[in-house]
Amino acid sequence: MAHFAFLHNLHVHAQYLDRAERLATCLKESVATVSLYAETQASLYARAGAPGRHYLLVEGRSSWLLRFLAVPHCPRLAGVIAIVSDRAGSADRAKLLLAGADVCLPGSALPREMVAALSVLARMERRLAVADQGQQAA
């Protein structure tokens, strides 16, 4: 029986689709639901996908990631993690964060680091929801 460290929906995409499949395979032991974004993007836009929170993990070279993040993505995505496969400098990573990535990890990141980053995003979202409820009650 698998022990899942991340219980939300994860969509994986990469500059090279075979790499997306490898990422999905190495994460499926720790993530309850892993899908390829190329296959689930349309259903997310149609709001016909699985219920719950959805996160995107995308891998590629920094220049490709910037182009990818420049395209509007599904508003149902609760968080985006960029895995930068080239040796991007601080300025490049800052550009990715400003373009819409919530977290940037190096291409050498291990699956446990990716799952930890996903967990941080989910925790931040919960804290924001609690803070928002507190403001509405006041």
N, CA, C and O atoms as CSV, one atom per row, in Angstrom:
chain,resi,resn,atom,element,x,y,z
A,1,MET,N,N,0.844,-1.176,0.000
A,1,MET,CA,C,0.000,0.000,0.000
A,1,MET,C,C,0.892,1.243,0.000
A,1,MET,O,O,1.812,1.357,0.810
A,2,ALA,N,N,0.616,2.157,-0.900
A,2,ALA,CA,C,1.416,3.375,-1.027
A,2,ALA,C,C,1.053,4.374,0.070
A,2,ALA,O,O,-0.105,4.485,0.473
A,3,HIS,N,N,2.059,5.089,0.537
A,3,HIS,CA,C,1.847,6.162,1.511
A,3,HIS,C,C,1.978,7.479,0.756
A,3,HIS,O,O,3.066,7.825,0.295
A,4,PHE,N,N,0.887,8.207,0.627
A,4,PHE,CA,C,0.902,9.448,-0.133
A,4,PHE,C,C,1.225,10.624,0.777
A,4,PHE,O,O,0.596,10.810,1.818
A,5,ALA,N,N,2.206,11.409,0.373
A,5,ALA,CA,C,2.592,12.593,1.130
A,5,ALA,C,C,1.828,13.825,0.657
A,5,ALA,O,O,1.761,14.830,1.365
A,6,PHE,N,N,1.256,13.744,-0.533
A,6,PHE,CA,C,0.532,14.883,-1.109
A,6,PHE,C,C,-0.792,14.364,-1.640
A,6,PHE,O,O,-0.818,13.530,-2.544
A,7,LEU,N,N,-1.887,14.852,-1.082
A,7,LEU,CA,C,-3.202,14.280,-1.378
A,7,LEU,C,C,-4.021,15.067,-2.393
A,7,LEU,O,O,-5.200,14.769,-2.585
A,8,HIS,N,N,-3.439,16.049,-3.038
A,8,HIS,CA,C,-4.164,16.853,-4.016
A,8,HIS,C,C,-3.851,16.375,-5.434
A,8,HIS,O,O,-3.038,15.473,-5.635
A,9,ASN,N,N,-4.504,16.990,-6.401
A,9,ASN,CA,C,-4.299,16.639,-7.808
A,9,ASN,C,C,-3.060,17.346,-8.345
A,9,ASN,O,O,-2.934,18.565,-8.230
A,10,LEU,N,N,-2.151,16.578,-8.928
A,10,LEU,CA,C,-0.946,17.138,-9.523
A,10,LEU,C,C,-0.961,16.880,-11.020
A,10,LEU,O,O,-1.184,15.757,-11.473
A,11,HIS,N,N,-0.719,17.938,-11.776
A,11,HIS,CA,C,-0.612,17.847,-13.230
A,11,HIS,C,C,0.843,18.129,-13.574
A,11,HIS,O,O,1.421,19.102,-13.090
A,12,VAL,N,N,1.430,17.288,-14.399
A,12,VAL,CA,C,2.846,17.390,-14.732
A,12,VAL,C,C,2.984,17.725,-16.209
A,12,VAL,O,O,2.320,17.134,-17.061
A,13,HIS,N,N,3.859,18.687,-16.498
A,13,HIS,CA,C,4.135,19.070,-17.879
A,13,HIS,C,C,5.632,19.325,-17.996
A,13,HIS,O,O,6.288,19.645,-17.004
A,14,ALA,N,N,6.167,19.187,-19.187
A,14,ALA,CA,C,7.596,19.431,-19.384
A,14,ALA,C,C,7.846,19.865,-20.816
A,14,ALA,O,O,7.035,19.638,-21.714
A,15,GLN,N,N,8.981,20.490,-20.996
A,15,GLN,CA,C,9.397,20.929,-22.326
A,15,GLN,C,C,9.447,19.728,-23.266
A,15,GLN,O,O,9.074,19.830,-24.435
A,16,TYR,N,N,9.901,18.611,-22.758
A,16,TYR,CA,C,9.952,17.367,-23.532
A,16,TYR,C,C,8.977,16.393,-22.897
A,16,TYR,O,O,9.128,16.036,-21.729
A,17,LEU,N,N,7.976,15.957,-23.658
A,17,LEU,CA,C,6.886,15.165,-23.091
A,17,LEU,C,C,7.349,13.869,-22.448
A,17,LEU,O,O,6.747,13.426,-21.470
A,18,ASP,N,N,8.414,13.242,-22.976
A,18,ASP,CA,C,8.891,12.013,-22.340
A,18,ASP,C,C,9.393,12.296,-20.925
A,18,ASP,O,O,9.298,11.443,-20.043
A,19,ARG,N,N,9.917,13.479,-20.721
A,19,ARG,CA,C,10.371,13.869,-19.381
A,19,ARG,C,C,9.171,14.043,-18.447
A,19,ARG,O,O,9.258,13.709,-17.266
A,20,ALA,N,N,8.066,14.556,-18.957
A,20,ALA,CA,C,6.854,14.694,-18.139
A,20,ALA,C,C,6.384,13.323,-17.661
A,20,ALA,O,O,5.984,13.163,-16.508
A,21,GLU,N,N,6.436,12.345,-18.545
A,21,GLU,CA,C,6.023,10.993,-18.168
A,21,GLU,C,C,6.953,10.414,-17.102
A,21,GLU,O,O,6.492,9.748,-16.174
A,22,ARG,N,N,8.255,10.664,-17.226
A,22,ARG,CA,C,9.203,10.175,-16.219
A,22,ARG,C,C,8.975,10.852,-14.869
A,22,ARG,O,O,9.034,10.201,-13.825
A,23,LEU,N,N,8.715,12.159,-14.893
A,23,LEU,CA,C,8.426,12.871,-13.642
A,23,LEU,C,C,7.174,12.306,-12.978
A,23,LEU,O,O,7.152,12.067,-11.771
A,24,ALA,N,N,6.133,12.095,-13.780
A,24,ALA,CA,C,4.882,11.552,-13.245
A,24,ALA,C,C,5.115,10.180,-12.621
A,24,ALA,O,O,4.574,9.874,-11.558
A,25,THR,N,N,5.914,9.365,-13.277
A,25,THR,CA,C,6.199,8.027,-12.764
A,25,THR,C,C,6.954,8.083,-11.441
A,25,THR,O,O,6.637,7.334,-10.517
A,26,CYS,N,N,7.950,8.963,-11.339
A,26,CYS,CA,C,8.733,9.008,-10.094
A,26,CYS,C,C,7.954,9.656,-8.950
A,26,CYS,O,O,8.307,9.456,-7.788
A,27,LEU,N,N,6.910,10.423,-9.245
A,27,LEU,CA,C,6.123,11.079,-8.193
A,27,LEU,C,C,4.895,10.281,-7.761
A,27,LEU,O,O,4.300,10.580,-6.726
A,28,LYS,N,N,4.509,9.271,-8.540
A,28,LYS,CA,C,3.250,8.583,-8.244
A,28,LYS,C,C,3.263,7.830,-6.914
A,28,LYS,O,O,2.199,7.507,-6.387
A,29,GLU,N,N,4.441,7.545,-6.362
A,29,GLU,CA,C,4.520,6.898,-5.047
A,29,GLU,C,C,4.151,7.856,-3.913
A,29,GLU,O,O,3.709,7.428,-2.847
A,30,SER,N,N,4.337,9.159,-4.156
A,30,SER,CA,C,4.141,10.151,-3.089
A,30,SER,C,C,2.932,11.049,-3.284
A,30,SER,O,O,2.528,11.753,-2.358
A,31,VAL,N,N,2.352,11.033,-4.472
A,31,VAL,CA,C,1.242,11.931,-4.796
A,31,VAL,C,C,0.016,11.083,-5.138
A,31,VAL,O,O,0.099,10.159,-5.947
A,32,ALA,N,N,-1.110,11.401,-4.524
A,32,ALA,CA,C,-2.316,10.593,-4.695
A,32,ALA,C,C,-2.794,10.545,-6.142
A,32,ALA,O,O,-3.144,9.474,-6.639
A,33,THR,N,N,-2.815,11.686,-6.825
A,33,THR,CA,C,-3.302,11.744,-8.200
A,33,THR,C,C,-2.317,12.522,-9.056
A,33,THR,O,O,-2.127,13.723,-8.859
A,34,VAL,N,N,-1.691,11.838,-10.006
A,34,VAL,CA,C,-0.744,12.472,-10.921
A,34,VAL,C,C,-1.270,12.293,-12.336
A,34,VAL,O,O,-1.574,11.177,-12.757
A,35,SER,N,N,-1.378,13.407,-13.072
A,35,SER,CA,C,-1.856,13.379,-14.455
A,35,SER,C,C,-0.903,14.177,-15.326
A,35,SER,O,O,-0.172,15.041,-14.841
A,36,LEU,N,N,-0.921,13.880,-16.607
A,36,LEU,CA,C,-0.149,14.678,-17.553
A,36,LEU,C,C,-0.997,15.877,-17.958
A,36,LEU,O,O,-2.129,15.717,-18.413
A,37,TYR,N,N,-0.452,17.070,-17.795
A,37,TYR,CA,C,-1.181,18.312,-18.074
A,37,TYR,C,C,-1.651,18.364,-19.521
A,37,TYR,O,O,-2.712,18.920,-19.806
A,38,ALA,N,N,-0.877,17.794,-20.437
A,38,ALA,CA,C,-1.275,17.787,-21.846
A,38,ALA,C,C,-2.607,17.060,-22.030
A,38,ALA,O,O,-3.361,17.365,-22.955
A,39,GLU,N,N,-2.893,16.102,-21.152
A,39,GLU,CA,C,-4.135,15.334,-21.241
A,39,GLU,C,C,-5.268,15.929,-20.410
A,39,GLU,O,O,-6.435,15.652,-20.684
A,40,THR,N,N,-4.953,16.731,-19.410
A,40,THR,CA,C,-5.986,17.215,-18.489
A,40,THR,C,C,-6.292,18.702,-18.618
A,40,THR,O,O,-7.241,19.193,-18.007
A,41,GLN,N,N,-5.509,19.415,-19.397
A,41,GLN,CA,C,-5.670,20.868,-19.487
A,41,GLN,C,C,-7.076,21.259,-19.927
A,41,GLN,O,O,-7.677,22.154,-19.331
A,42,ALA,N,N,-7.610,20.612,-20.951
A,42,ALA,CA,C,-8.939,20.965,-21.460
A,42,ALA,C,C,-10.024,20.729,-20.408
A,42,ALA,O,O,-10.929,21.551,-20.263
A,43,SER,N,N,-9.943,19.625,-19.678
A,43,SER,CA,C,-10.971,19.352,-18.667
A,43,SER,C,C,-10.872,20.336,-17.501
A,43,SER,O,O,-11.886,20.669,-16.887
A,44,LEU,N,N,-9.660,20.804,-17.189
A,44,LEU,CA,C,-9.520,21.814,-16.140
A,44,LEU,C,C,-10.187,23.115,-16.553
A,44,LEU,O,O,-10.873,23.747,-15.750
A,45,TYR,N,N,-9.987,23.516,-17.803
A,45,TYR,CA,C,-10.619,24.744,-18.288
A,45,TYR,C,C,-12.136,24.610,-18.296
A,45,TYR,O,O,-12.851,25.570,-18.007
A,46,ALA,N,N,-12.622,23.429,-18.623
A,46,ALA,CA,C,-14.066,23.194,-18.676
A,46,ALA,C,C,-14.653,22.949,-17.284
A,46,ALA,O,O,-15.856,22.731,-17.136
A,47,ARG,N,N,-13.787,22.988,-16.266
A,47,ARG,CA,C,-14.185,22.714,-14.884
A,47,ARG,C,C,-14.831,21.335,-14.750
A,47,ARG,O,O,-15.684,21.107,-13.892
A,48,ALA,N,N,-14.394,20.417,-15.629
A,48,ALA,CA,C,-14.937,19.069,-15.603
A,48,ALA,C,C,-13.953,18.081,-14.986
A,48,ALA,O,O,-14.239,16.887,-14.907
A,49,GLY,N,N,-12.810,18.568,-14.554
A,49,GLY,CA,C,-11.795,17.693,-13.972
A,49,GLY,C,C,-12.185,17.233,-12.579
A,49,GLY,O,O,-13.274,17.531,-12.088
A,50,ALA,N,N,-11.296,16.519,-11.967
A,50,ALA,CA,C,-11.524,16.003,-10.621
A,50,ALA,C,C,-11.740,17.154,-9.640
A,50,ALA,O,O,-11.159,18.226,-9.807
A,51,PRO,N,N,-12.566,16.941,-8.627
A,51,PRO,CA,C,-12.773,17.995,-7.626
A,51,PRO,C,C,-11.517,18.187,-6.781
A,51,PRO,O,O,-10.612,17.353,-6.796
A,52,GLY,N,N,-11.473,19.271,-6.061
A,52,GLY,CA,C,-10.347,19.534,-5.174
A,52,GLY,C,C,-9.357,20.504,-5.777
A,52,GLY,O,O,-9.592,21.098,-6.830
A,53,ARG,N,N,-8.246,20.649,-5.082
A,53,ARG,CA,C,-7.215,21.581,-5.534
A,53,ARG,C,C,-6.305,20.916,-6.555
A,53,ARG,O,O,-6.016,19.721,-6.482
A,54,HIS,N,N,-5.867,21.720,-7.502
A,54,HIS,CA,C,-5.014,21.232,-8.584
A,54,HIS,C,C,-3.726,22.045,-8.612
A,54,HIS,O,O,-3.749,23.271,-8.512
A,55,TYR,N,N,-2.615,21.350,-8.750
A,55,TYR,CA,C,-1.297,21.980,-8.801
A,55,TYR,C,C,-0.599,21.537,-10.076
A,55,TYR,O,O,-0.851,20.450,-10.596
A,56,LEU,N,N,0.287,22.402,-10.572
A,56,LEU,CA,C,1.031,22.114,-11.801
A,56,LEU,C,C,2.517,22.103,-11.496
A,56,LEU,O,O,3.043,23.037,-10.891
A,57,LEU,N,N,3.187,21.048,-11.915
A,57,LEU,CA,C,4.636,20.961,-11.850
A,57,LEU,C,C,5.115,20.936,-13.295
A,57,LEU,O,O,4.747,20.042,-14.058
A,58,VAL,N,N,5.924,21.903,-13.671
A,58,VAL,CA,C,6.363,22.019,-15.059
A,58,VAL,C,C,7.882,22.113,-15.095
A,58,VAL,O,O,8.485,22.844,-14.308
A,59,GLU,N,N,8.499,21.367,-16.014
A,59,GLU,CA,C,9.955,21.331,-16.109
A,59,GLU,C,C,10.408,21.757,-17.499
A,59,GLU,O,O,9.779,21.421,-18.502
A,60,GLY,N,N,11.506,22.499,-17.544
A,60,GLY,CA,C,12.093,22.886,-18.822
A,60,GLY,C,C,13.222,23.883,-18.629
A,60,GLY,O,O,13.560,24.267,-17.510
A,61,ARG,N,N,13.788,24.286,-19.742
A,61,ARG,CA,C,14.824,25.315,-19.713
A,61,ARG,C,C,14.165,26.640,-19.342
A,61,ARG,O,O,12.981,26.841,-19.610
A,62,SER,N,N,14.918,27.533,-18.735
A,62,SER,CA,C,14.340,28.786,-18.225
A,62,SER,C,C,13.660,29.595,-19.325
A,62,SER,O,O,12.596,30.168,-19.090
A,63,SER,N,N,14.249,29.656,-20.521
A,63,SER,CA,C,13.628,30.429,-21.609
A,63,SER,C,C,12.299,29.806,-22.036
A,63,SER,O,O,11.347,30.531,-22.321
A,64,TRP,N,N,12.220,28.483,-22.084
A,64,TRP,CA,C,10.971,27.806,-22.438
A,64,TRP,C,C,9.933,28.021,-21.339
A,64,TRP,O,O,8.766,28.285,-21.629
A,65,LEU,N,N,10.355,27.908,-20.079
A,65,LEU,CA,C,9.430,28.118,-18.963
A,65,LEU,C,C,8.844,29.524,-18.983
A,65,LEU,O,O,7.661,29.706,-18.693
A,66,LEU,N,N,9.660,30.522,-19.322
A,66,LEU,CA,C,9.144,31.898,-19.418
A,66,LEU,C,C,8.056,31.999,-20.478
A,66,LEU,O,O,7.031,32.645,-20.258
A,67,ARG,N,N,8.273,31.365,-21.624
A,67,ARG,CA,C,7.243,31.377,-22.681
A,67,ARG,C,C,5.998,30.618,-22.225
A,67,ARG,O,O,4.876,31.062,-22.468
A,68,PHE,N,N,6.191,29.486,-21.571
A,68,PHE,CA,C,5.072,28.683,-21.086
A,68,PHE,C,C,4.248,29.468,-20.070
A,68,PHE,O,O,3.018,29.461,-20.134
A,69,LEU,N,N,4.905,30.135,-19.146
A,69,LEU,CA,C,4.199,30.886,-18.106
A,69,LEU,C,C,3.555,32.159,-18.634
A,69,LEU,O,O,2.664,32.711,-17.987
A,70,ALA,N,N,3.993,32.640,-19.806
A,70,ALA,CA,C,3.402,33.846,-20.396
A,70,ALA,C,C,1.993,33.579,-20.921
A,70,ALA,O,O,1.201,34.508,-21.077
A,71,VAL,N,N,1.683,32.322,-21.192
A,71,VAL,CA,C,0.355,31.941,-21.683
A,71,VAL,C,C,-0.568,31.794,-20.477
A,71,VAL,O,O,-0.208,31.117,-19.515
A,72,PRO,N,N,-1.747,32.411,-20.506
A,72,PRO,CA,C,-2.668,32.259,-19.365
A,72,PRO,C,C,-3.016,30.786,-19.136
A,72,PRO,O,O,-3.274,30.042,-20.082
A,73,HIS,N,N,-3.018,30.388,-17.882
A,73,HIS,CA,C,-3.330,29.008,-17.531
A,73,HIS,C,C,-4.626,28.951,-16.751
A,73,HIS,O,O,-5.161,29.969,-16.311
A,74,CYS,N,N,-5.102,27.763,-16.596
A,74,CYS,CA,C,-6.380,27.518,-15.948
A,74,CYS,C,C,-6.442,28.170,-14.567
A,74,CYS,O,O,-5.535,27.993,-13.754
A,75,PRO,N,N,-7.503,28.915,-14.304
A,75,PRO,CA,C,-7.639,29.546,-12.984
A,75,PRO,C,C,-7.850,28.534,-11.857
A,75,PRO,O,O,-7.739,28.896,-10.686
A,76,ARG,N,N,-8.149,27.288,-12.180
A,76,ARG,CA,C,-8.324,26.262,-11.143
A,76,ARG,C,C,-7.006,25.813,-10.535
A,76,ARG,O,O,-7.000,25.126,-9.514
A,77,LEU,N,N,-5.886,26.192,-11.149
A,77,LEU,CA,C,-4.591,25.785,-10.608
A,77,LEU,C,C,-4.300,26.570,-9.331
A,77,LEU,O,O,-4.274,27.801,-9.339
A,78,ALA,N,N,-4.085,25.855,-8.251
A,78,ALA,CA,C,-3.822,26.493,-6.964
A,78,ALA,C,C,-2.356,26.864,-6.799
A,78,ALA,O,O,-2.024,27.697,-5.957
A,79,GLY,N,N,-1.478,26.264,-7.584
A,79,GLY,CA,C,-0.061,26.563,-7.473
A,79,GLY,C,C,0.727,25.986,-8.626
A,79,GLY,O,O,0.334,24.988,-9.230
A,80,VAL,N,N,1.855,26.631,-8.925
A,80,VAL,CA,C,2.721,26.207,-10.029
A,80,VAL,C,C,4.154,26.109,-9.516
A,80,VAL,O,O,4.684,27.050,-8.926
A,81,ILE,N,N,4.764,24.959,-9.750
A,81,ILE,CA,C,6.175,24.760,-9.416
A,81,ILE,C,C,6.939,24.588,-10.717
A,81,ILE,O,O,6.591,23.749,-11.547
A,82,ALA,N,N,7.981,25.388,-10.889
A,82,ALA,CA,C,8.834,25.306,-12.074
A,82,ALA,C,C,10.125,24.584,-11.709
A,82,ALA,O,O,10.812,24.958,-10.758
A,83,ILE,N,N,10.442,23.556,-12.468
A,83,ILE,CA,C,11.711,22.841,-12.335
A,83,ILE,C,C,12.589,23.334,-13.477
A,83,ILE,O,O,12.300,23.066,-14.643
A,84,VAL,N,N,13.649,24.048,-13.152
A,84,VAL,CA,C,14.505,24.686,-14.159
A,84,VAL,C,C,15.640,23.730,-14.500
A,84,VAL,O,O,16.499,23.450,-13.664
A,85,SER,N,N,15.638,23.229,-15.742
A,85,SER,CA,C,16.593,22.191,-16.122
A,85,SER,C,C,17.959,22.727,-16.546
A,85,SER,O,O,18.931,21.972,-16.574
A,86,ASP,N,N,18.049,24.011,-16.875
A,86,ASP,CA,C,19.360,24.564,-17.218
A,86,ASP,C,C,19.917,25.322,-16.016
A,86,ASP,O,O,19.257,25.425,-14.982
A,87,ARG,N,N,21.090,25.834,-16.147
A,87,ARG,CA,C,21.739,26.542,-15.031
A,87,ARG,C,C,21.301,28.004,-15.013
A,87,ARG,O,O,22.089,28.904,-15.301
A,88,ALA,N,N,20.066,28.221,-14.680
A,88,ALA,CA,C,19.519,29.579,-14.636
A,88,ALA,C,C,20.086,30.326,-13.439
A,88,ALA,O,O,20.253,29.765,-12.355
A,89,GLY,N,N,20.374,31.587,-13.656
A,89,GLY,CA,C,20.870,32.418,-12.567
A,89,GLY,C,C,19.733,32.995,-11.748
A,89,GLY,O,O,18.558,32.740,-12.013
A,90,SER,N,N,20.100,33.764,-10.766
A,90,SER,CA,C,19.131,34.383,-9.868
A,90,SER,C,C,18.143,35.262,-10.626
A,90,SER,O,O,16.946,35.239,-10.338
A,91,ALA,N,N,18.632,36.032,-11.588
A,91,ALA,CA,C,17.750,36.916,-12.361
A,91,ALA,C,C,16.728,36.109,-13.157
A,91,ALA,O,O,15.565,36.500,-13.250
A,92,ASP,N,N,17.157,34.983,-13.734
A,92,ASP,CA,C,16.231,34.140,-14.498
A,92,ASP,C,C,15.168,33.530,-13.591
A,92,ASP,O,O,13.993,33.486,-13.955
A,93,ARG,N,N,15.571,33.066,-12.425
A,93,ARG,CA,C,14.595,32.493,-11.486
A,93,ARG,C,C,13.617,33.560,-11.003
A,93,ARG,O,O,12.428,33.285,-10.838
A,94,ALA,N,N,14.111,34.772,-10.778
A,94,ALA,CA,C,13.221,35.871,-10.373
A,94,ALA,C,C,12.205,36.160,-11.469
A,94,ALA,O,O,11.035,36.406,-11.175
A,95,LYS,N,N,12.633,36.133,-12.728
A,95,LYS,CA,C,11.706,36.349,-13.848
A,95,LYS,C,C,10.628,35.270,-13.867
A,95,LYS,O,O,9.462,35.563,-14.128
A,96,LEU,N,N,11.010,34.028,-13.592
A,96,LEU,CA,C,10.033,32.939,-13.566
A,96,LEU,C,C,9.013,33.139,-12.447
A,96,LEU,O,O,7.821,32.898,-12.636
A,97,LEU,N,N,9.481,33.576,-11.293
A,97,LEU,CA,C,8.560,33.838,-10.183
A,97,LEU,C,C,7.607,34.972,-10.527
A,97,LEU,O,O,6.416,34.898,-10.224
A,98,LEU,N,N,8.122,36.013,-11.152
A,98,LEU,CA,C,7.266,37.137,-11.551
A,98,LEU,C,C,6.316,36.753,-12.679
A,98,LEU,O,O,5.255,37.360,-12.828
A,99,ALA,N,N,6.686,35.750,-13.473
A,99,ALA,CA,C,5.844,35.306,-14.585
A,99,ALA,C,C,4.717,34.381,-14.136
A,99,ALA,O,O,3.805,34.097,-14.912
A,100,GLY,N,N,4.771,33.910,-12.890
A,100,GLY,CA,C,3.665,33.087,-12.416
A,100,GLY,C,C,4.041,31.802,-11.707
A,100,GLY,O,O,3.162,31.113,-11.188
A,101,ALA,N,N,5.313,31.459,-11.668
A,101,ALA,CA,C,5.714,30.284,-10.890
A,101,ALA,C,C,5.667,30.658,-9.411
A,101,ALA,O,O,6.101,31.744,-9.026
A,102,ASP,N,N,5.148,29.768,-8.598
A,102,ASP,CA,C,5.108,30.012,-7.156
A,102,ASP,C,C,6.396,29.557,-6.477
A,102,ASP,O,O,6.803,30.111,-5.456
A,103,VAL,N,N,7.023,28.550,-7.051
A,103,VAL,CA,C,8.277,28.000,-6.537
A,103,VAL,C,C,9.143,27.625,-7.725
A,103,VAL,O,O,8.639,27.117,-8.727
A,104,CYS,N,N,10.450,27.872,-7.623
A,104,CYS,CA,C,11.412,27.428,-8.639
A,104,CYS,C,C,12.395,26.473,-7.973
A,104,CYS,O,O,13.001,26.800,-6.953
A,105,LEU,N,N,12.542,25.301,-8.558
A,105,LEU,CA,C,13.500,24.320,-8.073
A,105,LEU,C,C,14.492,24.014,-9.187
A,105,LEU,O,O,14.162,24.151,-10.365
A,106,PRO,N,N,15.711,23.600,-8.824
A,106,PRO,CA,C,16.683,23.245,-9.859
A,106,PRO,C,C,16.337,21.903,-10.497
A,106,PRO,O,O,15.615,21.096,-9.912
A,107,GLY,N,N,16.851,21.676,-11.685
A,107,GLY,CA,C,16.616,20.411,-12.378
A,107,GLY,C,C,17.122,19.205,-11.613
A,107,GLY,O,O,16.685,18.083,-11.868
A,108,SER,N,N,18.029,19.414,-10.686
A,108,SER,CA,C,18.572,18.316,-9.882
A,108,SER,C,C,17.690,17.972,-8.677
A,108,SER,O,O,18.035,17.084,-7.896
A,109,ALA,N,N,16.564,18.660,-8.518
A,109,ALA,CA,C,15.688,18.417,-7.363
A,109,ALA,C,C,15.196,16.976,-7.357
A,109,ALA,O,O,14.824,16.424,-8.392
A,110,LEU,N,N,15.202,16.389,-6.189
A,110,LEU,CA,C,14.726,15.019,-6.015
A,110,LEU,C,C,13.212,15.023,-5.819
A,110,LEU,O,O,12.639,16.050,-5.455
A,111,PRO,N,N,12.557,13.879,-6.060
A,111,PRO,CA,C,11.104,13.822,-5.876
A,111,PRO,C,C,10.650,14.296,-4.496
A,111,PRO,O,O,9.615,14.954,-4.391
A,112,ARG,N,N,11.389,13.982,-3.449
A,112,ARG,CA,C,10.969,14.413,-2.102
A,112,ARG,C,C,10.993,15.932,-1.973
A,112,ARG,O,O,10.187,16.497,-1.234
A,113,GLU,N,N,11.917,16.614,-2.689
A,113,GLU,CA,C,11.944,18.079,-2.673
A,113,GLU,C,C,10.731,18.641,-3.407
A,113,GLU,O,O,10.155,19.646,-2.990
A,114,MET,N,N,10.347,17.987,-4.500
A,114,MET,CA,C,9.177,18.426,-5.257
A,114,MET,C,C,7.918,18.274,-4.414
A,114,MET,O,O,7.074,19.170,-4.385
A,115,VAL,N,N,7.793,17.145,-3.731
A,115,VAL,CA,C,6.629,16.904,-2.872
A,115,VAL,C,C,6.622,17.890,-1.707
A,115,VAL,O,O,5.561,18.373,-1.312
A,116,ALA,N,N,7.788,18.190,-1.156
A,116,ALA,CA,C,7.864,19.173,-0.068
A,116,ALA,C,C,7.407,20.546,-0.553
A,116,ALA,O,O,6.679,21.241,0.157
A,117,ALA,N,N,7.827,20.945,-1.757
A,117,ALA,CA,C,7.406,22.240,-2.308
A,117,ALA,C,C,5.899,22.257,-2.545
A,117,ALA,O,O,5.246,23.267,-2.285
A,118,LEU,N,N,5.342,21.155,-3.032
A,118,LEU,CA,C,3.892,21.065,-3.217
A,118,LEU,C,C,3.173,21.205,-1.876
A,118,LEU,O,O,2.159,21.897,-1.781
A,119,SER,N,N,3.691,20.559,-0.860
A,119,SER,CA,C,3.081,20.632,0.469
A,119,SER,C,C,3.123,22.050,1.023
A,119,SER,O,O,2.178,22.490,1.678
A,120,VAL,N,N,4.211,22.764,0.763
A,120,VAL,CA,C,4.319,24.158,1.203
A,120,VAL,C,C,3.249,25.005,0.523
A,120,VAL,O,O,2.608,25.833,1.169
A,121,LEU,N,N,3.055,24.802,-0.782
A,121,LEU,CA,C,2.023,25.566,-1.498
A,121,LEU,C,C,0.640,25.280,-0.933
A,121,LEU,O,O,-0.156,26.200,-0.743
A,122,ALA,N,N,0.349,24.018,-0.664
A,122,ALA,CA,C,-0.961,23.664,-0.106
A,122,ALA,C,C,-1.145,24.287,1.277
A,122,ALA,O,O,-2.229,24.768,1.608
A,123,ARG,N,N,-0.085,24.277,2.079
A,123,ARG,CA,C,-0.165,24.877,3.414
A,123,ARG,C,C,-0.386,26.382,3.318
A,123,ARG,O,O,-1.179,26.939,4.077
A,124,MET,N,N,0.301,27.042,2.399
A,124,MET,CA,C,0.116,28.487,2.212
A,124,MET,C,C,-1.310,28.795,1.789
A,124,MET,O,O,-1.905,29.766,2.256
A,125,GLU,N,N,-1.859,27.970,0.907
A,125,GLU,CA,C,-3.228,28.203,0.452
A,125,GLU,C,C,-4.215,28.058,1.612
A,125,GLU,O,O,-5.153,28.846,1.732
A,126,ARG,N,N,-4.005,27.059,2.460
A,126,ARG,CA,C,-4.881,26.885,3.634
A,126,ARG,C,C,-4.788,28.089,4.561
A,126,ARG,O,O,-5.805,28.569,5.062
A,127,ARG,N,N,-3.584,28.574,4.788
A,127,ARG,CA,C,-3.413,29.738,5.667
A,127,ARG,C,C,-4.098,30.968,5.095
A,127,ARG,O,O,-4.719,31.736,5.830
A,128,LEU,N,N,-3.986,31.157,3.793
A,128,LEU,CA,C,-4.654,32.296,3.161
A,128,LEU,C,C,-6.167,32.175,3.271
A,128,LEU,O,O,-6.856,33.169,3.500
A,129,ALA,N,N,-6.684,30.962,3.110
A,129,ALA,CA,C,-8.131,30.753,3.226
A,129,ALA,C,C,-8.610,31.057,4.641
A,129,ALA,O,O,-9.662,31.672,4.818
A,130,VAL,N,N,-7.856,30.637,5.644
A,130,VAL,CA,C,-8.215,30.910,7.039
A,130,VAL,C,C,-8.160,32.408,7.310
A,130,VAL,O,O,-9.051,32.955,7.960
A,131,ALA,N,N,-7.125,33.071,6.818
A,131,ALA,CA,C,-7.002,34.521,7.016
A,131,ALA,C,C,-8.149,35.257,6.334
A,131,ALA,O,O,-8.678,36.228,6.876
A,132,ASP,N,N,-8.535,34.795,5.144
A,132,ASP,CA,C,-9.637,35.424,4.414
A,132,ASP,C,C,-10.953,35.247,5.168
A,132,ASP,O,O,-11.762,36.173,5.226
A,133,GLN,N,N,-11.172,34.078,5.740
A,133,GLN,CA,C,-12.385,33.839,6.525
A,133,GLN,C,C,-12.410,34.734,7.758
A,133,GLN,O,O,-13.467,35.230,8.147
A,134,GLY,N,N,-11.251,34.939,8.370
A,134,GLY,CA,C,-11.166,35.811,9.541
A,134,GLY,C,C,-11.496,37.248,9.201
A,134,GLY,O,O,-12.136,37.941,9.992
A,135,GLN,N,N,-11.063,37.713,8.020
A,135,GLN,CA,C,-11.361,39.082,7.595
A,135,GLN,C,C,-12.836,39.242,7.264
A,135,GLN,O,O,-13.421,40.288,7.543
A,136,GLN,N,N,-13.444,38.222,6.674
A,136,GLN,CA,C,-14.860,38.308,6.331
A,136,GLN,C,C,-15.726,38.311,7.586
A,136,GLN,O,O,-16.785,38.937,7.606
A,137,ALA,N,N,-15.283,37.614,8.632
A,137,ALA,CA,C,-16.047,37.556,9.879
A,137,ALA,C,C,-15.951,38.869,10.663
A,137,ALA,O,O,-16.832,39.198,11.458
A,138,ALA,N,N,-14.868,39.607,10.425
A,138,ALA,CA,C,-14.659,40.859,11.187
A,138,ALA,C,C,-15.482,42.008,10.674
A,138,ALA,O,O,-15.407,43.111,11.215
